[in-house]
Amino acid sequence: MSSFKIISPYSQTTLETIRYTPFDDTVNQLNHLKLGLPIQESLGISDRISILNKLIHILEKHIDTFATLITSEMGKPIAESYAEMKRALITLKSTIVDIQALRGEAIDSTIYGIPSNKIGIVQHFPLGIILCITPFNFPINLALHKLAPGFAAGNCLLFKPSPKTYLSAKKLVECCYEAGIPKECLQLIMPSIDDLQKLVSLSNINCISLTGSPDAAKSITQHMGLKKFLCELGGNDPFIVMPDADLSLAAKTAVSQRFGTAGQRCNAPKRFYIHESIYDDFKALVISETQSLTVGDPSLNTTDIGPMISIEVAQLLANSVQKAIKQGAISLLPIQREGALFHPIILESVLPDSPLIMDEVFGPVMVLQSFSDLNTAIKTINAGSYGLQAGIFTNDINLAKSTFNRLQVGALNLNDGPGFRADHFPFSGIKDSGIGSEGTRYTIEAMSYRKTLVI
């Protein structure tokens, strides 16, 4: 297959047919980036900052175009698409601040009695050429979480977006060129999966930065050889509600974070642990909140939930839900699906070993579970294969600190769900949730290496 169609999830119309990048062309683009390394060195940090500032103004000018593109390509409600673009601007601004804050150091060799009287001057240098692979769900902001810090640190970037949001990515690259990023420093590619497996093995690529699934990461590691690998992967994030919680806030947060982007977020809450003493009250609140949501045309400002990315994934999710119901699960809301549009549902009495609990569910399904003992709940959470983020609702700060120390996750949000993320915070998981940290400062550091001059 030499081409693919970009299909709008809601209207099911073909937006465009795109040709996969032939492997020889991709290699030529990679070789072209080698010319960008000395260009980056001559630009320096000040010029890179000026370019990123120009990019902010260009994206602001085209914000309506981007929001419409995102909604058309992946079905995100238009209000969410605008919110993503505003976050993308924050990512750029944060990158500019963080690259200016990057500091080297001078180390005295005599500290431990070494009689050499030497000083080590430590500075950061770019890794070289970085392959950036991004998903469909946040096509602009997650792309800029790699491209902006990578460029600011002096690297050259080979950008491979999701085929489902290629048009958004193409527009972003055009804006990057308009802002002044040289074409020798940024190239957009769309290889087939087979060609991508060959590409990652090439020695000209110094680092691979992936946001995707654990399966995608494992596939890359089988082919890439010895090179730096940064990956932000999936999550099966817990949402814990204690008896002293603000139940109204917890319910609103649960519904907003679980069903936003039609449930297609890596840090959306997916495992809900509700203390048995307030389980019924919480259940009633989330049912009411969910029933108030408007599901439908994502281009309308009044729509809360649009379609999933494709009819195929919506059907797979429907099959999983029906299987769980046959095994005893109870749906608290009617199960409705029209094409890729999957209305949000809430399930209870799901078997503990069901894929709806054990795996990352990328869709608008909330599974409620009650618990009596937090220690047991924490052990259950830690036994899972993911460790991205978590949320706990309680007014007991000591309990929150104890839970923070014990949960095997990259972040615990107090009185908020795991879906909270600030773009300048570290964003990292453990186990199958990834390797390394994102967040602008941490990506700059990860896309650099330290070099020491001893004098």
ABEGO torsion letter per residue (X at the ends): XABBBBBBAAAGBBABBBBBBBAAAAAAAAAAAAAAAAAAAAAEAAAAAAAAAAAAAAAAAAAAAAAAAAAAAAGBBAAAAAAAAAAAAAAAAAAAAAAAABBBBBBBAAAAGBAAGBBBBBBBBBAEBBBBBBBAABAAAAAAAAAAAAAAAGBBBBBBBBAAAAAAAAAAAAAAAAAGBBAAABBBBBBBAAAAAAAAABAABABBBBBBBAAAAAAAAAAAEBBBBBBBBBBBBBBBBBAABBAAAAAAAAAAAAABGGGBBAABBABBBBBAAAAAAAAAAAAAAAAABBBEBAABAABABBBBABAAAAAAAAAAAAAAAAAGBBBABBBBBBEABBBBBBBBGBBAABAAAABBBBEBBBBBBBBABAAAAAAAAAABABBBBBBBBBABAAAAAAAAAABBBABBBBGBBAABBBAABBBBBBEAAEBEBBEAAAAAAAABBBBBBBX
